[in-house]
């Protein structure tokens, strides 16, 4: 399958695109304002990327010898304008670096399309600074408003410890590493998995067309034979690992919430199923064993197993502890150990680590603990290569680090060392060759925006939603103004997450509430006069607290309502009902629902519900305040559990043929439910009535679902829609 070539006069770096012909600069497709002189300076710097451009060269570029101006002021103005457009800074540069007493240097990787006449050089230069890591908002993976608030709060607290460690154990980055792109999928058709063959000749990657096999270095790609009954647009087929001979490929299949492990030959023939209800991860260096996981939870898989190369002799290797999960399993180069990611979530902390054990599940060691960890790969030369996210305002970027470990014991032999410090890059799905000379990865970006659609009358569907927020940051809708004329949403457009509102006919948003910290999950009070939101935790030793705040809808000073631990979202009714509720995870097994008043604070206990932190738990309060609707993900039956706040029995609403629910809300009149359902390739928005009958309102190709928010008059729905851009890149001789 041939990949589309970029336009010949457009230069790309990070999320930016510079059009040489039109003189325009865009970020994620959005046109930025940049005056002609700063634009020429930016182009001059990019033409000499990696090299110093002196102030004299900039002067000659902008003015003739006969021109009389304040050159120093003019150059400073142009550089400042460039940095402002790129959201860059002189103190912590990611694009334009100041070289004292000499000039400036462009330091980010530059992608130059074939055919560009200007001699642009791509030469990323590494910086020497490591900045403090703050919040890593996992907005790409957020699928509901409750999980978004809760996950960001937990990760915020954990980030302090990871940041402190890396500040005190930092080392200078490596120099001379140059990335090269292997795939060119367009935005909206992302590469979601990729594996390079052990000999470095082939790349297997998956997208909405299925699994593609590319001969690296040649314009030659073909599609792996599909499974019978699997439609690539609906089912997920993902390459998982190559066998040592680089002929046999293991891949995972997912359909209707069911996962299975398969193998196929690149030479042709029908794929062979190895196991159901499992996720394949890695093939041992000698090809005799396969490591796989089973029993999915909210925070990874519960168990790691080993089996023979044809699926025989399966045995359990280890089971994650309570409120923990595992993922990303790799083999040691010698094949005597495995390493895996471990996630641990309690009511007051969230931890990510890389751990290792032998093939008996013993001699376990913690190699690395870092709340900013994204992915890792175990190289043949005693190096563990891993990626971690950058601090705000570059929290969507990640960069590579390495640490030396003993290949037989997995014990650390040194301190972490930064390998890259590139702007606009992310390193996901790390996969390397057997000789350690090539490392492939996915450069991935996902943007969430607010979409608004009008509901058709008489129980019809949803008219095609239109995009409301036009910025290039992440925006999530949570509520409406009482007159149904504006959407209230949270966004990271200013760096920290704040609360905004935007009119349906408006082009820009109005800031309503800020922290200190992150302002999350804005909800309207029953009388419509207050916006109620959560503020990220104060870090107090090993515990965390979240403050519920109120601010007038018209704007003003925020005021604290109450402080809570184990926060799990809040919600309010609409008049004539006057109830507001928040939930707390009080221990590893119970959630308590409490009443609260926007003025008076915490009220009485309403209900206790059995749920652990590892459950994929979402809930919504009915408009009349009589019930709470809850869901747990990984429920193949598509179950909505209705809890009574008046002492009546629980009730289940089951949607036949549907599963993978990721959010639940009530419709405007409280007579039904708005549910989002996630499949490997599609997000579906459903309206479900009390007897379980579902009507499809909207379906789209997306990487994550979002809660649907009905307007008070029942005329509109606000939903979060995502756009993904992901391709495979490679590093060589790094």
C-alpha positions in Angstrom: 0.0 0.0 0.0 1.7 3.2 -1.2 1.9 6.0 1.4 0.8 9.5 0.5 3.7 12.0 0.0 3.6 15.3 1.8 3.2 18.5 -0.1 6.6 19.5 -1.7 6.8 23.0 -0.3 5.8 22.3 3.3 8.3 21.7 6.1 7.1 19.9 9.2 8.6 20.0 12.7 6.8 18.8 15.8 3.1 19.6 15.4 4.0 22.6 13.1 3.9 22.9 9.3 5.6 25.8 7.5 4.4 26.5 4.0 7.3 28.0 2.0 5.1 29.0 -0.9 2.3 30.8 0.9 4.4 32.0 3.8 2.0 30.4 6.4 2.7 28.7 9.7 0.2 26.2 11.0 0.0 24.1 14.2 -2.1 20.9 13.9 -3.8 22.5 10.9 -4.6 25.8 12.6 -3.2 28.9 11.0 -1.0 31.0 13.3 -0.3 34.7 13.0 3.3 35.4 12.1 4.4 38.6 10.5 6.6 38.5 7.3 9.9 39.3 9.0 9.6 36.7 11.9 8.5 34.2 9.3 11.7 34.9 7.2 13.8 34.5 10.4 12.1 31.2 11.2 12.7 29.9 7.7 16.4 31.0 7.9 16.8 29.1 11.1 15.2 26.0 9.7 17.4 26.1 6.6 20.4 25.9 8.9 18.8 23.5 11.5 21.5 22.3 13.9 23.8 25.1 13.0 24.4 28.5 14.5 22.8 31.4 12.6 24.5 34.6 13.6 22.7 37.9 14.3 24.7 39.4 11.4 23.2 36.7 9.1 19.7 37.5 10.4 20.3 41.2 9.7 21.4 40.5 6.1 18.3 38.4 5.6 15.9 41.1 6.8 17.4 44.3 5.6 19.6 45.7 2.8 22.8 47.6 3.5 21.1 50.9 2.8 18.4 50.3 5.3 18.6 52.3 8.5 16.7 50.7 11.4 17.4 49.7 15.0 18.8 46.3 13.9 19.2 44.9 17.5 15.6 45.8 18.4 14.3 44.4 15.2 16.1 41.1 15.5 15.0 40.7 19.2 11.4 41.4 18.2 11.5 38.8 15.4 13.0 36.1 17.6 10.4 36.8 20.3 7.6 36.6 17.8 8.9 33.3 16.5 9.2 31.9 20.1 5.7 33.1 20.9 4.2 31.4 17.8 6.0 28.1 18.7 5.2 28.4 22.4 8.9 28.3 23.1 11.1 30.0 25.7 14.6 31.2 25.9 15.2 29.6 29.3 14.0 26.1 28.3 14.2 26.1 24.5 12.7 23.2 22.4 12.9 24.9 19.0 15.1 28.1 19.0 18.2 28.0 21.2 20.2 31.2 22.1 23.9 30.8 21.6 25.4 33.6 23.8 27.4 36.3 21.9 26.9 34.4 18.6 23.3 34.0 17.5 20.6 31.3 17.5 20.2 27.6 16.5 17.1 25.6 15.5 17.3 22.4 17.6 14.1 20.4 16.8 14.0 17.5 14.2 12.8 18.8 10.9 10.9 16.7 8.3 11.8 17.9 4.8 9.5 16.5 2.0 11.1 15.2 -1.2 11.3 17.9 -3.8 11.8 20.9 -1.6 14.1 23.3 -3.4 15.5 25.0 -0.3 18.5 23.1 1.2 17.0 22.4 4.6 19.1 20.2 6.9 17.5 17.9 9.5 19.9 17.7 12.4 18.4 17.5 15.9 20.7 18.8 18.6 20.3 17.6 22.2 19.9 20.0 25.0 21.6 19.7 28.4 18.6 20.5 30.7 16.2 18.2 32.4 13.2 20.0 33.8 10.8 19.1 36.6 8.0 16.8 35.6 4.5 17.9 36.6 1.1 16.5 35.7 0.9 14.1 32.8 -2.8 14.5 31.7 -3.6 11.2 30.0 -6.2 12.9 27.8 -5.5 10.6 24.9 -6.8 7.6 26.9 -9.6 9.3 28.8 -13.1 8.0 27.8 -15.3 9.6 30.5 -15.5 12.7 32.6 -15.3 10.7 35.8 -12.2 8.7 34.9 -10.6 11.8 33.5 -10.9 13.7 36.8 -9.9 10.8 38.9 -6.9 9.6 36.8 -5.5 13.1 36.5 -5.8 13.6 40.2 -4.0 10.4 41.1 -1.3 10.8 38.5 -0.7 14.4 39.6 0.3 13.3 43.1 2.5 10.5 41.8 4.4 12.8 39.4 6.0 14.7 42.3 8.1 11.6 43.3 9.1 10.7 39.7 10.2 14.3 39.1 12.3 14.6 42.2 14.1 11.4 41.4 15.0 12.4 37.8 16.2 15.8 38.9 18.7 14.3 41.3 19.8 11.5 39.0 20.1 13.2 35.6 22.8 12.8 33.0 23.6 14.6 29.8 21.7 13.4 26.7 23.4 11.6 23.8 24.2 13.5 20.6 23.8 12.8 16.9 20.7 10.7 17.0 18.6 11.3 13.9 15.0 10.0 13.3 13.7 8.8 10.0 10.0 8.2 9.2 8.9 4.8 7.8 5.2 5.3 7.3 3.1 8.2 6.1 -0.5 7.5 7.2 -2.7 10.6 7.0 -4.3 12.2 10.1 -7.4 10.3 11.0 -5.9 7.0 9.9 -3.3 6.4 12.6 -0.8 3.5 12.9 -1.8 1.9 16.2 0.8 -0.9 16.5 4.1 -1.7 14.9 6.9 -4.3 15.2 10.2 -4.3 13.5 11.6 -7.7 12.5 14.6 -9.1 14.4 16.8 -8.7 11.3 15.6 -5.1 10.7 14.3 -5.8 7.2 10.5 -5.7 7.8 8.0 -3.6 9.6 4.6 -5.0 10.5 2.1 -2.3 11.4 -1.6 -2.0 11.8 -4.2 0.6 10.9 -7.8 0.7 9.8 -7.0 -1.4 6.8 -5.5 -4.3 8.8 -1.9 -5.4 9.3 0.6 -4.1 6.7 4.0 -5.6 6.0 6.6 -3.1 4.7 10.0 -3.9 3.3 12.1 -1.2 5.0 14.1 0.9 2.6 11.9 0.0 -0.4 8.5 1.4 -1.4 6.9 -2.1 -1.0 4.0 -2.8 1.3 1.3 -5.5 1.2 -1.6 -6.4 3.5 -1.4 -9.6 5.7 -4.2 -12.0 4.9 -7.3 -11.1 7.0 -9.1 -13.5 9.3 -12.4 -14.9 8.2 -15.3 -12.8 9.3 -13.1 -9.9 10.5 -13.8 -6.5 9.1 -10.7 -4.2 9.7 -13.0 -1.2 10.2 -14.7 -2.9 13.1 -12.2 -5.4 14.5 -8.7 -4.9 15.8 -5.7 -6.8 14.3 -2.4 -5.8 16.0 1.1 -7.1 15.4 2.6 -8.3 18.7 5.9 -9.9 18.0 8.1 -11.6 15.4 9.6 -15.0 15.7 13.5 -15.1 15.4 13.4 -16.3 11.7 11.5 -13.0 10.7 9.1 -15.1 8.7 6.4 -15.9 11.4 4.5 -13.1 13.0 2.4 -13.2 16.2 -0.6 -10.8 16.3 -3.6 -10.1 18.5 -7.2 -9.9 17.3 -10.1 -8.2 19.1 -13.7 -8.3 18.2 -16.8 -7.5 20.3 -14.6 -7.3 23.4 -13.1 -10.7 22.8 -9.3 -11.0 22.4 -7.3 -13.9 20.9 -3.7 -14.7 19.8 -2.8 -15.7 16.3 0.3 -16.4 14.1 0.8 -16.0 10.4 3.6 -16.4 7.9 4.7 -13.5 5.8 5.1 -16.0 2.9 1.4 -16.6 2.8 -1.1 -19.1 4.1 -4.0 -18.9 6.6 -3.4 -17.5 10.1 -3.5 -20.0 13.0 -5.2 -19.3 16.3 -3.2 -20.0 19.4 -5.4 -19.0 22.3 -8.6 -17.1 23.2 -9.2 -14.6 25.9 -5.5 -13.6 26.0 -3.2 -10.9 24.7 0.2 -11.9 23.2 3.2 -9.8 24.0 6.6 -11.4 23.2 8.4 -14.3 21.7 11.5 -15.6 23.4 14.9 -15.1 21.6 15.0 -18.8 20.6 11.4 -18.8 19.4 10.3 -21.6 21.8 8.1 -19.6 24.2 5.5 -16.9 24.1 4.6 -14.6 26.9 1.0 -13.4 27.1 -1.4 -11.9 29.6 -5.0 -12.6 30.7 -7.8 -11.1 32.8 -8.0 -7.4 31.9 -8.7 -4.8 34.6 -8.9 -1.1 34.6 -5.1 -0.8 35.1 -3.8 -3.6 32.9 -3.9 -7.3 32.8 -4.1 -9.5 36.0 -1.8 -12.4 35.0 1.3 -13.2 32.9 1.5 -16.7 31.3 4.0 -18.6 29.2 3.2 -21.1 26.5 4.9 -23.0 23.7 5.3 -21.5 20.2 2.2 -23.3 19.0 0.1 -22.6 22.0 0.9 -25.7 23.9 1.8 -26.3 27.6 0.5 -22.9 28.9 1.4 -22.1 32.5 0.9 -19.1 34.7 4.0 -17.2 35.6 2.7 -14.5 38.0 -0.4 -12.8 39.3 -0.5 -9.1 39.9 -1.2 -8.0 43.5 -4.6 -6.4 44.4 -5.3 -3.1 42.7 -2.4 -3.7 40.3 -2.1 -4.7 36.7 0.6 -5.6 34.2 1.4 -4.8 30.6 4.1 -4.5 28.0 6.0 -7.8 28.5 9.4 -8.3 26.9 12.1 -11.0 27.1 15.6 -10.5 28.3 18.2 -10.8 25.4 19.4 -14.1 26.8 15.8 -15.4 27.2 16.1 -16.3 30.9 14.0 -13.5 32.3 11.0 -11.3 31.3 10.4 -7.7 32.1 7.0 -6.0 32.3 5.3 -2.8 33.2 3.4 -2.8 36.5 0.6 -0.4 37.4 -0.6 0.0 40.9 -3.5 2.2 41.9 -4.8 2.8 45.4 -7.1 5.6 46.7 -4.1 7.8 47.4 -1.5 7.0 44.8 -0.8 5.7 41.3 2.5 4.0 40.5 4.2 2.8 37.3 7.3 0.6 37.3 9.3 -1.8 35.2 9.9 -5.1 37.0 11.6 -8.3 36.1 11.4 -12.0 37.2 12.9 -15.3 36.0 10.9 -18.0 34.2 9.7 -19.4 37.5 8.1 -16.1 38.5 10.8 -15.7 41.2 13.9 -13.5 41.8 11.7 -10.5 41.0 13.4 -7.0 41.0 12.2 -3.5 40.4 14.3 -2.0 37.6 12.7 1.4 37.4 9.8 3.3 39.1 8.6 6.4 37.3 5.0 7.8 37.2 5.9 9.4 33.8 6.9 6.2 32.1 5.4 5.5 28.7 7.1 2.5 27.2 10.3 0.4 27.3 12.5 -2.0 25.4 15.3 -4.4 26.6 18.3 -4.2 24.2 20.9 -6.8 23.7 23.8 -4.7 25.0 22.6 -4.4 28.6 20.6 -1.3 27.9 17.0 -0.7 28.9 15.6 2.0 26.6 12.5 3.7 27.8 10.4 6.8 27.2 8.8 9.3 29.6 6.6 12.3 29.2 7.8 15.9 29.4 6.5 18.5 31.9 4.0 21.2 31.0 3.4 22.9 28.7 4.9 20.0 26.6 3.1 17.2 28.4 2.1 15.6 25.1 5.8 15.1 24.2 7.9 12.2 25.4 11.6 11.5 25.0 14.0 8.6 25.3 16.1 7.6 28.2 18.4 4.6 28.9 19.6 2.7 32.0 22.2 0.0 32.1 21.2 -3.3 33.7 22.7 -6.8 34.2 21.1 -9.0 31.5 21.1 -12.0 33.8 19.8 -10.5 37.1 18.1 -7.3 35.8 19.9 -5.4 38.5 20.7 -1.8 37.7 24.3 -0.9 36.8 24.0 2.9 36.6 21.8 5.9 36.6 19.2 7.0 34.0 20.6 8.9 31.0 18.6 11.1 28.6 19.0 10.2 24.9 16.8 12.7 23.3 15.3 16.1 24.1 13.1 16.8 21.0 10.1 19.1 20.7 6.9 17.7 19.2 8.0 14.1 19.5 6.5 11.1 21.3 8.0 7.6 21.7 5.4 4.9 21.9 5.5 1.2 21.1 9.3 0.8 21.3 10.5 -2.2 19.2 14.1 -3.0 18.3 16.2 -5.4 16.2 18.1 -8.4 17.7 21.5 -6.6 17.3 20.2 -3.4 18.9 21.1 -1.3 15.9 17.6 -0.2 15.0 14.8 1.1 17.2 11.3 1.7 15.7 8.6 3.7 17.5 5.3 5.4 16.9 5.2 9.2 17.0 1.6 9.7 18.1 -0.7 12.6 18.9 -4.3 12.7 19.8 -6.4 15.8 20.2 -9.8 16.1 21.8 -12.3 18.8 20.9 -15.9 19.6 21.8 -18.5 18.7 19.1 -22.1 19.8 19.2 -25.0 18.0 17.5 -28.7 18.7 17.3 -31.1 16.0 18.2 -33.9 15.3 15.7 -37.4 15.5 17.0 -39.7 12.6 17.8 -37.0 10.3 19.0 -34.9 10.6 15.8 -31.2 10.4 15.6 -28.4 13.0 16.0 -27.7 15.4 13.2 -24.0 15.4 12.2 -22.2 17.1 15.1 -20.0 20.1 14.2 -16.7 21.0 15.9 -17.2 23.9 18.4 -13.7 24.4 19.9 -11.2 25.3 17.2 -8.0 25.4 19.2 -5.3 22.7 19.0 -5.4 21.7 22.6 -7.6 19.1 24.5 -11.2 20.2 25.3 -13.7 18.1 27.2 -17.4 19.1 27.6 -19.0 18.7 31.0 -22.1 20.9 31.3 -24.2 23.5 29.6 -25.4 27.0 30.7 -29.0 27.0 31.9 -30.2 28.6 28.7 -28.7 25.9 26.6 -26.7 28.5 24.6 -23.2 27.7 25.7 -21.1 24.7 26.6 -18.9 24.5 29.8 -15.8 22.5 29.3 -12.3 21.9 30.7 -9.2 22.5 28.6 -5.4 22.6 28.8 -5.1 25.5 26.3 -3.4 27.7 28.8 -1.1 25.0 30.1 -2.8 23.9 33.4 -6.4 22.5 33.0 -8.9 25.3 33.5 -12.7 25.7 33.1 -14.1 27.6 30.1 -17.4 28.3 28.4 -18.2 28.9 24.7 -21.4 30.0 23.1 -22.8 27.9 20.3 -22.3 30.7 17.8 -19.0 31.9 19.3 -15.5 31.5 17.9 -13.6 31.8 21.1 -14.0 30.6 24.7 -14.2 32.5 28.0 -12.1 31.6 31.0 -14.3 30.8 34.0 -12.2 29.1 36.7 -8.6 28.3 37.3 -6.7 26.4 40.1 -4.4 26.7 41.8 -3.6 23.4 40.3 -5.9 21.7 37.8 -9.5 22.7 37.6 -11.5 19.6 36.6 -15.0 18.2 36.0 -17.1 21.4 36.0 -20.7 20.8 36.9 -23.6 23.2 37.2 -25.4 23.6 40.5 -29.1 22.8 40.5 -30.2 26.4 40.4 -27.7 27.2 37.6 -25.9 29.9 39.5 -22.7 28.2 40.3 -20.1 26.1 38.5 -18.8 23.4 40.8 -15.4 21.9 40.0 -12.6 19.8 41.6 -9.1 21.1 42.2 -6.2 18.7 42.0 -4.7 17.4 45.3 -2.4 19.0 47.8 0.4 16.5 48.2 0.6 15.5 51.9 3.1 12.7 52.3 1.4 9.5 51.0 -2.1 10.8 51.0 -4.0 13.2 48.7 -6.9 15.5 49.0 -9.2 17.1 46.5 -11.1 20.3 47.0 -14.5 20.9 45.6 -14.9 24.6 44.6 -17.6 26.9 43.5 -17.4 29.9 41.2 -20.3 32.1 39.9 -21.4 31.2 36.4 -20.9 34.9 35.5 -17.3 34.7 36.8 -15.7 35.8 40.1 -13.6 34.6 42.9 -13.7 30.8 43.6 -14.6 29.5 47.0 -14.0 26.1 48.7 -17.0 23.9 49.4 -15.3 20.9 51.0 -12.2 18.7 51.0 -12.3 15.0 50.2 -10.0 12.0 49.9 -10.4 9.2 47.3 -12.5 11.5 45.1 -14.6 9.8 42.3 -16.4 12.7 40.6 -19.4 14.8 41.6 -22.8 15.5 39.9 -25.9 17.6 40.5 -29.6 17.4 39.7 -31.7 20.1 37.9 -34.6 22.1 39.5 -37.0 21.3 41.0 -34.6 18.7 42.5 -31.8 20.3 44.6 -29.4 17.4 45.3 -25.7 17.4 44.7 -23.6 14.2 45.2 -19.9 13.3 45.3 -18.4 9.9 45.6 -15.4 8.7 47.6 -13.4 5.5 47.3 -13.0 4.9 51.1 -11.1 1.6 50.9 -10.1 -1.1 48.4 -13.7 -2.4 48.2 -16.2 0.3 48.8 -17.4 3.6 47.2 -19.5 5.9 49.3 -22.0 8.5 47.8 -22.4 11.7 49.9 -24.8 14.6 49.6 -23.4 18.1 49.6 -24.6 21.6 49.4 -22.8 24.2 47.2 -22.9 26.7 50.1 -23.0 24.6 53.2 -20.6 21.7 52.2 -20.7 18.0 53.0 -24.0 16.4 54.0 -25.3 12.9 54.8 -24.2 9.5 53.5 -26.6 8.4 50.7 -25.3 5.0 49.6 -22.5 2.5 49.7 -21.5 0.5 46.6 -19.1 -2.3 46.1 -16.3 -1.3 43.7 -12.5 -1.5 43.9 -10.1 1.1 42.5 -9.2 -1.3 39.7 -12.8 -1.4 38.4 -13.6 0.7 35.3 -16.2 2.7 37.2 -18.4 5.5 35.9 -21.6 7.0 37.3 -24.2 9.7 36.7 -26.9 11.2 38.9 -30.5 11.2 37.5 -31.9 14.7 36.9 -34.6 14.1 39.6 -32.0 12.8 42.1 -33.7 9.5 42.7 -31.2 7.1 41.1 -27.5 6.8 40.2 -26.6 5.0 36.9 -23.3 3.1 37.0 -21.2 1.0 34.6 -18.1 -1.2 34.8 -16.1 -1.6 31.7 -15.0 -5.1 30.5 -18.6 -6.2 31.0 -19.4 -8.2 27.9 -23.1 -8.0 28.6 -23.4 -4.2 28.2 -24.8 -3.7 31.7 -26.1 -0.4 33.3 -26.7 -0.8 37.0 -29.3 1.5 38.5 -28.8 2.3 42.2 -31.7 3.7 44.2 -31.2 6.7 46.5 -34.5 6.1 48.2 -33.9 2.6 49.5 -35.3 0.6 46.7 -33.6 -2.5 45.1 -30.9 -2.2 42.5 -31.9 -2.8 38.9 -29.9 -3.8 35.8 -30.5 -2.5 32.3 -28.7 -4.9 29.8 -28.1 -3.9 26.2 -28.0 -7.1 24.1 -25.1 -7.3 21.7 -23.3 -4.3 23.1 -20.3 -4.2 25.4 -17.2 -2.1 26.1 -19.2 0.7 27.7 -16.8 3.6 28.7 -19.3 6.3 29.9 -22.8 6.7 31.0 -25.1 9.7 31.4 -28.9 10.4 31.6 -30.8 12.1 28.8 -32.3 15.5 29.4 -35.6 14.3 30.8 -34.2 11.4 32.8 -36.2 8.8 30.8 -33.2 7.0 29.3 -29.4 6.8 29.1 -26.6 8.1 26.9 -23.9 5.6 26.7 -20.6 5.5 24.7 -19.3 2.1 23.6 -15.7 1.5 22.5 -14.7 -1.1 19.9 -11.2 -1.4 18.5 -11.9 1.0 15.6 -15.1 2.8 16.4 -16.7 4.8 19.2 -20.5 4.5 19.2 -22.9 6.9 21.0 -26.1 5.1 22.0 -29.4 6.2 23.5 -30.7 3.3 25.8 -34.2 3.1 27.3 -35.1 1.4 30.5 -35.8 -2.0 28.8 -32.4 -2.1 27.2 -33.3 -1.1 23.7 -30.5 0.9 22.1 -30.6 3.5 19.3 -27.4 4.5 17.6 -27.0 8.2 17.6 -23.5 8.7 16.3 -20.6 6.5 15.3 -17.1 7.5 14.3 -13.6 6.2 13.8 -11.7 7.3 16.9 -9.2 6.3 19.5 -11.3 7.2 22.6 -14.8 7.9 23.6 -16.3 10.8 25.5 -19.3 11.4 27.7 -22.4 12.9 25.9 -23.8 16.0 27.7 -27.4 16.9 26.9 -28.4 20.5 26.9 -31.1 21.4 29.5 -33.7 21.9 26.8 -33.0 18.5 25.3 -32.2 19.9 21.9 -28.4 19.4 21.7 -25.7 17.0 22.7 -22.1 18.1 23.4 -19.6 15.3 23.0 -15.8 14.9 23.0 -14.4 13.9 19.6 -10.8 12.9 19.0 -8.4 13.1 16.0 -5.4 10.9 16.0 -2.1 11.3 14.0 0.4 8.4 14.3 3.2 7.1 12.2 6.3 4.9 12.6 9.8 6.3 12.8 13.1 4.7 13.2 16.5 5.4 14.9 19.6 3.7 13.7 23.0 3.2 15.3 21.8 5.1 18.4 
